[in-house]
Amino acid sequence: MILGIIGLGRMGFGMSQRLLNHNHKVVAYNRSTDKVRAISKKGAIPSSSIPELISKLPSKKIIWLMLPAGKPTDQTIKTLIPLLSNGDIIIDGANDFYKNAEAHSKLCSKKGIHFFDIGVSGGTHGLKNGYTLMIGGPKQQFKYIEPTCKSLAPKGGYGYFGPTGSGHYVKSVHNIIEYVYLQGIAEGIELLDKKNINLKKAVSVWQPASVIKSWLLDLTSHALSKSDFNKIAPKIGSVTIQELNKTINSIPSHYTPAFDVATRVRKSKSGFILGKRTIAAIRNEFGGHAIEKGGKK
Ligand SMILES: NC(=O)c1ccc[n+]([C@@H]2O[C@H](COP(=O)([O-])OP(=O)(O)OC[C@H]3O[C@@H](n4cnc5c(N)ncnc54)[C@H](OP(=O)(O)O)[C@@H]3O)[C@@H](O)[C@H]2O)c1
């Protein structure tokens, strides 16, 4: 298959590479040109503008956006619409609010363009392990993008969940669970430390077969074994909190006490230093999310 990818960040670059490894053709565009050059060295067809990317795709064009949610994604969709034709497909892989997908789909449909919202999980490890895909959009069109999804995902790791918005919705729920898991691990690390228990040892004993064994625990173990773990500042990036809160608040009589506490702790300016450091370190392990130096115990 051939498709266009816009956004060659930590996710889009790895996804392009995985598709190339699975014998797809990728036409790539990114705001900064260095990443376009880098992916073209791996076999992608480079483009220096969005119109150029469109011109290099055959009809029934498929374009996958891997950009930050909000303005960058919104503006790019609005740039694409006049350049595309009836039957073409736009896929949005950002961590966006599901109702934005509904709005984007409406805009696209005025020109007969089909819109898919696909939540992506797996972080920077997706290149090797596969990217989990949570898919929403027009069911009759899914067959056109399924070969791409199959190559990106690990075996059994993609699913079509229903009409537009379903993909972003399922991904938001995934991220809410992720917040709660990370808060749980962070609280455990804090409690172990209060009794001077060896953190690395406790985590490594839990890894092989305990009921809390998990990839996040494996990543915790990896983060703790780094010599500069204690230098990580207790600051946790929070770009997705707004989108997640919008999702939660759109559901009548929702009940999410654990997530509410997890977000409050992330935003708090003081206390829970080791716990916050642990969350920042794990996020860096799975998603390459930035960490700052300068933490004290
Ligand atoms: N990292 C993860 O673990 C992860 C996992 C699942 C989903 N996601 C989601 O995937 C999307 C991409 O994440 P990422 O981690 O790949 O981010 P990233 O590494 O920060 O890359 C962002 C990409 O978007 C481009 N970009 C940023 N602002 C732009 C703008 N105003 N106009 C045009 N292009 C712009 C950047 O271009 P430049 O190179 O020019 O800066 C870069 O290619 C986000 O929606 C994120 O929430 C991330």
Ligand as a Chemical Component Dictionary entry (heavy atoms), coordinates in Angstrom:
data_LIG
# 
_chem_comp.id                   LIG 
_chem_comp.type                 NON-POLYMER 
_chem_comp.pdbx_formal_charge   0 
_chem_comp.three_letter_code    LIG 
# 
loop_
_chem_comp_atom.comp_id 
_chem_comp_atom.atom_id 
_chem_comp_atom.alt_atom_id 
_chem_comp_atom.type_symbol 
_chem_comp_atom.charge 
_chem_comp_atom.model_Cartn_x 
_chem_comp_atom.model_Cartn_y 
_chem_comp_atom.model_Cartn_z 
_chem_comp_atom.pdbx_ordinal 
LIG N1  N1  N 0  4.899  9.811  22.437 1  
LIG C1  C1  C 0  3.972  8.911  22.751 2  
LIG O1  O1  O 0  4.213  8.007  23.541 3  
LIG C2  C2  C 0  2.606  8.948  22.106 4  
LIG C3  C3  C 0  1.846  7.780  22.151 5  
LIG C4  C4  C 0  0.597  7.756  21.537 6  
LIG C5  C5  C 0  0.116  8.875  20.898 7  
LIG N2  N2  N 1  0.862  10.014 20.892 8  
LIG C6  C6  C 0  0.280  11.174 20.183 9  
LIG O2  O2  O 0  0.857  11.205 18.882 10 
LIG C7  C7  C 0  0.974  12.555 18.446 11 
LIG C8  C8  C 0  2.435  12.846 18.102 12 
LIG O3  O3  O 0  3.193  12.602 19.281 13 
LIG P1  P1  P 0  4.791  12.508 19.278 14 
LIG O4  O4  O 0  5.163  11.902 20.579 15 
LIG O5  O5  O -1 5.256  11.914 18.012 16 
LIG O6  O6  O 0  5.136  14.062 19.312 17 
LIG P2  P2  P 0  6.511  14.789 18.941 18 
LIG O7  O7  O 0  7.650  13.866 19.012 19 
LIG O8  O8  O 0  6.518  16.025 19.775 20 
LIG O9  O9  O 0  6.296  15.195 17.408 21 
LIG C9  C9  C 0  5.340  16.146 17.051 22 
LIG C10 C10 C 0  5.315  16.254 15.544 23 
LIG O10 O10 O 0  4.344  17.235 15.190 24 
LIG C11 C11 C 0  4.979  18.289 14.457 25 
LIG N3  N3  N 0  4.380  19.555 14.870 26 
LIG C12 C12 C 0  4.305  20.065 16.117 27 
LIG N4  N4  N 0  3.661  21.251 16.100 28 
LIG C13 C13 C 0  3.362  21.498 14.803 29 
LIG C14 C14 C 0  2.717  22.558 14.149 30 
LIG N5  N5  N 0  2.249  23.612 14.810 31 
LIG N6  N6  N 0  2.583  22.477 12.794 32 
LIG C15 C15 C 0  3.054  21.428 12.103 33 
LIG N7  N7  N 0  3.680  20.380 12.677 34 
LIG C16 C16 C 0  3.826  20.418 14.012 35 
LIG C17 C17 C 0  6.438  18.228 14.824 36 
LIG O11 O11 O 0  7.191  18.830 13.813 37 
LIG P3  P3  P 0  8.693  19.367 14.090 38 
LIG O12 O12 O 0  9.578  18.185 13.904 39 
LIG O13 O13 O 0  8.885  20.422 13.047 40 
LIG O14 O14 O 0  8.706  19.931 15.477 41 
LIG C18 C18 C 0  6.633  16.716 14.940 42 
LIG O15 O15 O 0  6.747  16.120 13.699 43 
LIG C19 C19 C 0  0.432  13.418 19.578 44 
LIG O16 O16 O 0  -0.919 13.717 19.352 45 
LIG C20 C20 C 0  0.579  12.526 20.794 46 
LIG O17 O17 O 0  -0.336 12.852 21.835 47 
LIG C21 C21 C 0  2.106  10.074 21.454 48 
# 
loop_
_chem_comp_bond.comp_id 
_chem_comp_bond.atom_id_1 
_chem_comp_bond.atom_id_2 
_chem_comp_bond.value_order 
_chem_comp_bond.pdbx_ordinal 
LIG N1  C1  SING 1  
LIG C1  O1  DOUB 2  
LIG C1  C2  SING 3  
LIG C2  C3  SING 4  
LIG C2  C21 DOUB 5  
LIG C3  C4  DOUB 6  
LIG C4  C5  SING 7  
LIG C5  N2  DOUB 8  
LIG N2  C6  SING 9  
LIG N2  C21 SING 10 
LIG C6  O2  SING 11 
LIG C6  C20 SING 12 
LIG O2  C7  SING 13 
LIG C7  C8  SING 14 
LIG C7  C19 SING 15 
LIG C8  O3  SING 16 
LIG O3  P1  SING 17 
LIG P1  O4  DOUB 18 
LIG P1  O5  SING 19 
LIG P1  O6  SING 20 
LIG O6  P2  SING 21 
LIG P2  O7  DOUB 22 
LIG P2  O8  SING 23 
LIG P2  O9  SING 24 
LIG O9  C9  SING 25 
LIG C9  C10 SING 26 
LIG C10 O10 SING 27 
LIG C10 C18 SING 28 
LIG O10 C11 SING 29 
LIG C11 N3  SING 30 
LIG C11 C17 SING 31 
LIG N3  C12 SING 32 
LIG N3  C16 SING 33 
LIG C12 N4  DOUB 34 
LIG N4  C13 SING 35 
LIG C13 C14 SING 36 
LIG C13 C16 DOUB 37 
LIG C14 N5  SING 38 
LIG C14 N6  DOUB 39 
LIG N6  C15 SING 40 
LIG C15 N7  DOUB 41 
LIG N7  C16 SING 42 
LIG C17 O11 SING 43 
LIG C17 C18 SING 44 
LIG O11 P3  SING 45 
LIG P3  O12 DOUB 46 
LIG P3  O13 SING 47 
LIG P3  O14 SING 48 
LIG C18 O15 SING 49 
LIG C19 O16 SING 50 
LIG C19 C20 SING 51 
LIG C20 O17 SING 52 
# 
